[in-house]
């Protein structure tokens, strides 16, 4: 199964330093591609963000990682000589 979209919902609003109202988004799940078609996996529901009895969500396409990005580190990559 591969991730086709990230599902994000606007959960609150705030004003930036210039006084412009902006929205804060929270990831609520993903859309996966399976052999039977698309599947929605809901990971959390921000019920406090409900307006008019519904949660409106956006589908965002996953972005590619930058070419120069360092690989993820794990415990095997750590130095064995820890100074404490």
N, C-alpha and C positions, 0 to 999 in steps of 0.2 A: 504494500500500500504506500502510495506516495502522496505527500501533501500538495494539493492543488491551490488552496486558498487558506488564508488566515481569516478568522471571523472576529471582528472587533466591533464593540459597541461604545457609543458616547455615553460616559457615566456621569460627567459633571462639566461645569463651565468655570472659567477663571479669567481674570484680567491680567494681561502681561504688563510689563513696566511702562509701556506706551499707552495703556488703558484700553487696548483692543481685547474684546471678549473672544476667548478661544475655548475649544472643547478638549477635555481629557478623555482618552480612549483606553479601554481595557480589552485585552484579548479574552474571548469567551469560548473559543474552540477552533476547530480546523475542518476543512472539507477534504476528505481523502478520496483518491481514485482507487476503486477496487475492481475485481474482475466482473462484478455485477453492476457497476456504475458508481456514481458519486455517493458518498456517505458523509453525514454530518456527525462529528464527535463534539458534543458539548462538554466543556471542562468545568465551567462555572456559569452561574446566572446572577448577574448583578440586579437583584430584585429592587434595590433602592433606586435604580436608574429607570424604572418603568414610568412611562408617560402615556396617559390615555389607555392603560391596560395592556401595553405592548412594549417590547424591547426592539428597537430598530438597530440592525447590525450591517456592517460593511464587509465585503469580501475583498481582501487584499492579496494580490499575487505575491508569492514569496520572492524576495530579492536574491540575486546571485551574490555569493561571497566575493569580496574584492580579490583580485589576483594575488596581491602581496600580503594577504592576511596570514597571520601565523596559525599553524594548526592548533587545535585544542590541546591543552596540557592535561596530563593525568599523573597519577602517583609515580608511575615508572619513570617519568621525565625529571622528577625532583632529585636534587643533589642528595647523596647519602650522608654527607657530612653536615648535619644541622647544627648551627652554632649555639644551641641552648640545651 
